Amino acid sequence: MVKITGIIKNSPAYHSDMRENDVLVSINGHNIADVLDYMFYAAEDFLKITLLRNNEEIAVDVKKGEYDDLGLEFDSFLMDKKQSCSNKCVFCFIDQMPKGMRETLYFKDDDARLSFLQGNYVTLTNLSQQDIDRIINMKLNINVSVHTTNPQLRCTMMNNRFAGEKLKYLKQMTDSGIKLNCQIVLCPELNDGDELRRTLTDLGNMMPNITSIAVVPVGLSKFREGLYPLKSFDKNSASEAIDIIEEFQNKFLEKYGSRTVFPSDEFFLIAERELPDFDYYEDFSQYENGVGMLRSITDKFEKALEIAEFDGKRSVSIATGYSPFEQICKLASLASDKWENLDCSVYKIRNDFFGETITVTGLITATDLIAQLKGKELGDELLISSSMLRRDSDVFLDDLTVSDVEKALNVKIKAINNDGYELLDAILGIEF
């Protein structure tokens, strides 16, 4: 049962006898507990709805177009509390953050509903057989953080005695036709080497319903006192990981027509290897995990550069992390070389906030931007990646805002998505 907090004007619900503050009990005989129940059972064109109004049960019939929104509003998107993580993974980045940051940054979600609706990754450890049955019944394709298929090792890595046992859900779901995208956070001397081979072998046996696998290197901040002793990848260990992954890519490509498993861009950068060609990444299904992002940005930027026109004069700067710095420099040079009145500077930002071992752009803070760019020639505008900011906001991880940084550096800032077309437009000052 869920309380209705609003009715959208002119919606099917608006033209029925449903009211704000009614309690939604069931739709077509199915009890409604959360957003998944609501979306799934309200999709039909004829609905028999049971409500509670002033503790009295009321029946309402609604006719609408199939899959049209019924038009009800609730207190929260999920219509329920967000499920929190029950693990304490040895590599968890949230446990590596300093104290005193905003409370929401310390919340670890592990909610299968958000996996289906927003693409979040879940560990399966807080799911019951009933939850899995619902996923199968509703045909919900989700994203799973696997890390290893060795049950004992998974328990160790996730500090959860049920973590190994929950691996059975992978086979239940894939056998039932559920499509899974998977993620492996790779830790040197823990789940790499032969353990990685084991994991990829096991996941390969569940294909083709394991549709993609991203392998990403563990990120270690300077705030690891009292935590599990982990090592960062170096050139040799990153190369070894790529070699294992590409060994399985070849097997999967031959058997299933897809490489399926991909190392994140960071592995190639650490290993000092050239980024693969565009076709290597197939449909870029793991883009948000940093798989193929730099290749995509590069190729789109170069295509946009071929047809772009610019007849003005502009000076602009870009702030980026250590990992993509050289690649972003190459792109900036291509633009500057094409137009003599365009000056594009790229600044490499060292992550003093979390520690120098953190080299990705998305974890750069306002504090580090201000400290390292103060007094620099930043031009007409400073470009930053929107990944530095909280989703749908202008707030950095350290709670400073874009406006705070603009005032401190006396420059206009534009946050752009990780997209080559947008990057060139922003460099040229083209509004989009």
TIKELUM-71994 format. One record per atom (N, C-alpha, C): residue in one letter; x, y, z. Coordinates in steps of 0.2 Angstrom, whole numbers, plus 5000, padded with zeros to 4 digits. Layout:
N
AXYZ...
//
This chain:
432
M500449945000M500050005000M500450065000V500250114996V500650174995V500250234995K500350284999K499950344999K500050384992I499550414989I499550454984I499550524986T500150564983T500250634986T500050684980G499850654974G499650704969G499350664963I498950704959I498650674953I498750724948I499150704942I499350744937I498650764933K498650824931K498050854928K497950824921N497350804920N497150784913N497450704912S497650674917S497850604916S497250564917P497350494916P496850444917P496550444924A497050454929A496850454936A496450524938Y496650574934Y496250644935Y495550634934H495350594928H494750594926H494350534929S494650504934S494350454938S494150474945D493950434949D493750454956D494350444961M494950454958M495550444963M495650514965R495950514972R496050584975R496750584978E496950644979E497550654983E497450624990N497950594993N497950565000N497550495000D497250474995D497050404995D497650364995V497550294998V498050254998V497950194993L498450194988L498450144983L498550074986V498050024986V498149964988V498349904983S497949904978S498149854973S497849874966I498149844961I497949854954I497849794950N497249784948N497049714945N497249654950G497049664956G497149614961G497849604964H498349644961H499049644963H499249694968N499449674974N499649724979N500249774976I500149834978I500649884976I501149904982A501749884981A502249904987A502749954985D502849964978D503450004976D503350024969V503850064966V503750084959V503750034954L504049974955L504049924950L503349894950D503049874955D502349854955D501949904952Y502049964953Y501550014950Y501650014942M502250014940M502450024933M502249964929F502349904932F502149834929F501449824929Y501049834934Y500349814934Y499949874931A500149934931A499749994929A499850004921A500249954918A500349964911A499749944906E499349904909E498749874905E498249934904D497849924899D497349974897D496749974901F496549924905F495949924909F496249904916L496149954921L496349944928L495749944933K495749884937K495349884943K495749904949I495649964951I496049984957I495749984963T496049964969T495749964975T496150014979L495750064983L496050114986L495750114994L496150144998L495950155005L495750235006R495150255008R495050325009R494650325015N494950365020N494650375027N494550305030N495050255029N495050185031N494450145028E494150165023E493650135019E493950105012E493750045010E494050025004E493550044998I493850074993I493550094987I493750064981A493350044976A493550014970A493450064964V493950074960V493950124955V494150084948D493750094943D493950074936D494250124932V494850114929V495150164924V495250134917K495050164912K495250144905K495750194903K496250174899K496850214897K497150174891G497650214888G498050174883G498550134886E498650074883E499150034885E499850064886Y500150054892Y500750084894Y500750164895D500150194894D500050264896D500150274903D500450324906D500550344913D499850354916L499750314921L499150324925L499050394928G499550424930G499550494932G499550504940L499750454943L499850464951L500550494953E500550524958E501150554961E501250524968F501850514970F502050484977F502550524980D502650514986D503150544990D503850544987S504050484985S504750474982S504650434976F505150434972F505250404965F505150324966L505450294971L505350224972L504750204976M504350254979M503750244983M503950204989D504550194991D504850154996D505550184998K505750155003K506450175005K506950145001K507550184999K508050154995K508450094999Q508550044996Q508849984999Q509650005000S509849995006S510650005007S511049945006C511649955005C512149895004C512249865011S512249795011S512449755017S513149735017N513549755012N514249735012N514749785015K515349765016K515849805017K516449785013C516349795006C516849775002C517549805003V518049765002V518749785004V518949844999F518649854993F518849904989F518349964988C517849964993C517350014992C517650084993F517450124988F517750194988F517350234994I516750224995I516450265000I516750255007D517050195009D517450185015D518150225015Q518350245009Q518950285008Q518850355007M518350385009M518250455009M518350485016P518550545016P518650585022P518050595026K518050605033K517550625037K517350695035G516650715037G516450785036G516150805030M516050755025M515750775019M515050765020R514650785015R513850785016R513650715016E513150705021E512950645023E512750595017T512450625012T512150585006T512750545003L513350565003L513950535000L514150475003Y513950465009Y514150405013Y513650345013F513050365009F512550315008F512750265003K512750205004K512850144999K512250114997D511950134991D511350104989D511550034985D511049984986D511149924983D510449894981D510149934977D509449924976D509249904969A509049844968A508849814962A508349854957R507949884961R507449934957R507849984953L508350014957L508750064954L509250044948S509349974949S509749944944S509349944937F508749924938F508349914932F508149984929L507950034934L507750104932L508250154930Q508850144933Q509350194932Q510050164930G510150104930G510750074928G511250064933N511050064940N511450054945N511649984945Y512249964948Y512449904949Y512349874956V512049814957V511949784963V512349714964T512349704970T512849644972T512449584973L511749584974L511249534975L511249504982T511749534987T511749504993T511149524998N510749574996N510149595000N509549574997L509549524992L508949504989L508849434991S508149424991S507949354993S507649314987Q507549254988Q507249214982Q506649244980Q506249274984Q505649304982Q505749364977D506249404979D506549464975D506749434968I507149384968I507349354961I506749334957D506249304960D505649274957D505349334954R505249394957R504949454955R505349474949I505949484949I506349504944I506249464937I506249394938I506149354933I505449354930N504949364935N504249374932N504149434929M504449484931M504349554928M504849564922K505249514921K505749514915K506149584916L506449594921L506849654923L507649634921N507849664916N508649664915N508949704920I509449684923I509849724928I510549714927N510949754931N511649764931N511949734938V512449684938V512649654944V513449664945S513549684951S514249684953S514449614955V514849584951V515049514952V515649504956H516249534953H516949544956H517249474956T516949424958T517249354957T516649304958T516749244954T516349184955T516549134960N517149144963N517349104968N516949124975P516549074977P516149094983P516449114989Q517049084991Q517449104997Q517749164996L518049174990L518349244989L517849294989R517249284986R516749334986R516549354993C516549304997C516349325004C516949365007T517549355006T518049395008T518049465006M518049464999M518049534996M517449574998M516949544999M516349595001M516149595008N516549555012N516449555019N515749535021N515449485018N514749465019N514749395018R514549355023R514549285023R514049255018F513549295016F513049265011F513249285004A513849315003A514049344996A514149284991G514449234993G514549174989G513949134987E513549124992E512949094991E512449124986K512449194986K512049234981K512249224974L512749194973L512949184966L512549144962K512149104966K511649054962K511149094958Y510949154961Y510449194957Y510649214950L511349224949L511549234942L511249184937K511349124939K511149064934K510449064934Q510049074940Q509349074940Q509049124935M509349184935M509149234931M509349224923T509949204922T510149194915T509749134912D509649084916D509249024913D508549044912S508249104915S507649124914S507549174909G508149194905G508149244900G508249314902I508449324908I508549394911I509249404908K509349464905K509949494903K510349534908L510949514909L511349544914L511949574911N512049644913N512749674912N513049664919C513749644918C514149634924C514749674925Q514949684931Q515549724933Q515949684937I516649694936I517149664940I517649724942V517649734949V518149784951V518749734953L519349744949L519849704949L520449734954C520649684959C521149704964C521749664963P522349694962P522949654961P523049604967E523249544965E523349484970E522849464974L522149484971L521649464975L521149424970N520849454966N520349424961N520649434954D521249444953D521549444946D521849384944G522249374939G522649314937G522149254936D522249204939D521849144938D521149154941E521049194946E520449204948E520049244943L520349284940L519949324934L519749274929R520249224927R520049174922R519449134924R519449114931R518949074933R518249114933T518249174935T517649214934T517449224927L517849234922L517649244916L517449184912T517749124915T517449064912T516749044915D516649054921D515949044924D515449094921L515649154920L515149204917L515049184909G515549154906G515549134899G515049084898N514949034903N514448984903N513749004904M513649064906M512949094906M512749134900M513249144895M513049184889M512649144885P512249174881P512249244879P511849294884N511549274889N511149314893N511649354898I512249344899I512749384901I512949434895T512649494895T512749524889T513349574888S513649594894S514249634894S514549624901I515249634901I515649634907I516149684907A516149734912A516649784912A517149764918V517749764916V518249754921V518649824923V518549844929V518849914931V519349904936P519949944936P520449934941P520149964948V520349934954V520249964960V520550034961G520150084964G520350144965G520550154973L521150174974L521350184981L521450254983S521050284988S521250344990S521750344996K521950404998K522450415004K522050395011F521450385011F521050375017F520950305018R521450265019R521350195019R521550165026E521650205031E521950185037E521450135040G521750075042G521350025045G520949975040L520949995034L520649955029L521049895026Y520749855022Y521149795019Y521649815015P522249785016P522849805012P522849795005L522649845001L522649834993L523149864990K523349844984K523849874980K523549904973S523849954971S523549984964S523949944959F523649954953F523849924947F524449964944D525049934942D525549964939D525549944931K526049964928K526149954921K526049874919N526449834923N526549764922N525849724923S525549744929S524949704931S524349724927A524349794925A523849814921A523849774914S524449774911S524549734905S524349664905E524549634911E524349564912E523549554912A523249604915A522449604916A522149604909I522449654905I522249664898I522349594894D522849564895D523049504891D522549454893I522349444899I521849394901I521149404898I521049474899I520349494896I520349484888E520849494885E520849494878E520849414876E521149374880E521149304879E520449274879F520049304883F519349284884F518849314878Q519049374877Q518749414871Q518749374865N519349344863N519349304857N518949244858K518949204864K518449144864K517749164863F517549224867F516849244866F516649264859L517149294856L516949324849L516849264845E517249214845E517249154841E516549114842K516349104849K515749064851K515149104850Y515149174852Y514549204853Y514449264848G515049284844G515049344840G515049404843S515249404849S515349464853S515949454858R516349514859R516949514864R516649504871T516149534872T515749534879T516049564885V516749544886V517049574891V517549624889F517649684893F518049734891F518449764897P519049784896P519449824901P519249894901S519249934906S519050004906S519650034903D519550104901D520050144898D520650144902E520550154909E521150164913E521650104913F521450044912F521949994911F522450004905F522150024900F522650044894F523050104896L522850154899L523250214901L523750194906I523650144911I524150124916I524650084913A524450044908A524849994904A525250034899E525050094898E525450134892E525350104886R524750074884R524550044878R524050094874E524150084867E523650124863E522950104864L522450154864L521750134865L521550094859P521150044860P520950004854P520450044849D520350024843D519950054838D519250054840F518850104837F518150114839F517750044839D517850004834D517449944833D517649894838Y518149894842Y518349854847Y517749854852Y517449914853Y517049914859Y516249904857E516149884851E515549854848E514949904850D514549894854D513949944855D514049984861F514649984864F514850034870F514350024875S514249964877S513749944882S513949964889Q514649964890Q514849984897Q515250054897Y514950094893Y515250164892Y515250204899E514750194903E514650234909E515150204914N515450144913N515950114917N516650134915G516650184910G517350204908G517650154903V517250114899V517450074894V517350104887G517850124884G517850154877G517650224877M517650254883M517450324883M517950374880L518550354881L519050404878L519050384870R519050324868R518950314861R518350344857S517750344861S517150374858S517250444858I517550484863I517650554863I518050574857T518650534857T519150554852T518850544845D518550494843D518250484836D517650534835K517250544839K516750594838K517050664837F517550684841F517850744841F518150754834E518550704832E518850704825E518350714820K517750684820K517250684815K516950754815A516850784821A516550854821A517050904819L517750894820L518250934818L518250944810E518050884807E518150884799E517650934796I517050944800I516550984797I516351054800A516751064806A516551124810A516851184806E516551244808E516751304805E516851354811F517351394811F517551444816F517851504813D517651564814D517951614811D518051674816G517951654823G518051704828G518751704831K518751724837K519451724841K519251704848R519551654851R519351624857R519951594861S519951604867S520451574872S520051534877V520251474878V519851424882V520351374886S520151354891S520551304895S520051244897I520451184898I520051124900I520451094906A520051074911A520351044917A520150974917T520650934918T520550854917T521050824922G520850754924G521250714928G521850694924Y522350654928Y522950634925Y522850584920S522350534921S522250484916S522150504909P521650544908P521450564901P521850624898F522350654902F522650714901F522950714894E523350664892E523750664886E523250664880Q522750624881Q522250614875Q521850684874I521650714880I521350774879I521850834876C522450824878C522950874875C522950864867K522950804865K522950784858K522350824854L521750814857L521150844854L521250914854A521450944860A521451014860A521951044855S522551004854S523051024849S522751024842L522350974840L522050964834L521551024832A521251054837A520751114836A521151174835S521651184840S522151244839S522551244833D522751184830D523151184824D522651204818K522051184819K521551204813K521451274813W521351314818W521151384818W521651424822E521951464819E522551504822E522251554827N521651574827N521351614832N521051584838L521151514838L520951474844L521551454848D521451474855D521951444859D521651404865C521851344865C521551294870C522051264874S522051284881S522551254885S522251194889V522651144891V522351094895V522751084902Y522451084907Y522751084914Y522651014917K523150984919K523150924923K523050934930I522550904933I522350924940I522550864944R523050874949R523250824953R522750814959N522550754961N522050744966N522350744973D522450804976D522650804982D522150794987F521450804986F520950784990F520950714992F520850674987F520850594989F521550564988G522050594985G522650564985G522850554978E523550554976E523750564970E523650494966T523450444969T523350374966T522650384962I522250424964I521650434961I521750484955T521650454949T521850494943T521250514938V520650484940V520150494935V519850564936T519550594931T519250664931T518650674935G518250614936G517650624939G517650634947L518250624950L518350634957L518750694958I518850734954I519150804955I518750844959T518950884964T518550924968T518650994967A518251034969A518251114968A518851134971T519051104977T519651124981T520251124977D520351064974D520951054970D520951094963L520351114960L520351154955L520551224957I520351254962I520451314964I521251324966A521451274970A522151274972A522651274966Q522551234961Q522951224956Q522951264950L522351294949L522251344944L522251414945K522351434952K522351504954K522951534951G522851594947G523351624944G523551604937K523251554935K523351524928K522951564923E523251564917E522951594911E522351544909L521751564910L521151514909L520751534903G520851594900G520551614894G519851644896D519451634891D518751654891D518251614895E518451544896E518051504899E518451444901L518251414907L518551344909L518051294908L518251234904L517851184903L518051124908I517551094911I517551044916I517150984914S517250924916S516750874914S516250874919S515650864917S515050854921S515050804926S515550754925S515650694930S515950724936M516150784937M516450804943M515850824948L515250834945L514750864949L514250814950R513850824956R513350784958R512750784952R512450724951R512050714946R511450774946D511350804940D510850854940D510950914945S511550934946S511750984950S512351024948D512551074952D513151104951D513651104957V513551054961V513951044967V514450984966F515051004968F515650964968F515650914974L516050864974L516050814979L516250844986D516650904986D516750934992D516250994994D515650984991D515151034993D515251104990L515751124987L515751184984L515351184977T515151244975T514751244969T515151274963V514951264957V515251294951V515351364952S514851404955S514851474956S515451494961D515551444966D516051464971D516751454967V516851414962V517451404959V517551464954E516951484951E517051544946E517251604949K516951614956K517151674959K517951674961A518151614963A518851604966A519351614960L519151584954L519651584948L519451644944N518951684945N518751734941N518651714933V518351664932V518251634925V517551604925K517251604919K516651574918K516751494917I516351454920I516451384919I515851354916K516051304911K515551264908K515651194909A515151154912A515251084913A514951054907I515251004904I515050964898I515050894899N514650854895N514650784896N515250754892N515350694894N515950654891N515750634884D515750684879D515550674872D515950724868G516250684863G516750724858G516350784854Y515750774852Y515450834849Y515350894854E515150874860E515050934865E515650964866L516250924867L516850954868L517051004863L517050984857L517251034852L516751094852D516151084852D515651144853D515851184858A516051164864A516251204870A516851234869I517351204866I518051234864I517851294860L517451284855L517351344850L516851394852G516551384858G516051424861G515351424858I515251364855I514551354851I514051334857E513551364858E513051344863E512651284860F512451244865F512051184863F511651174869
//
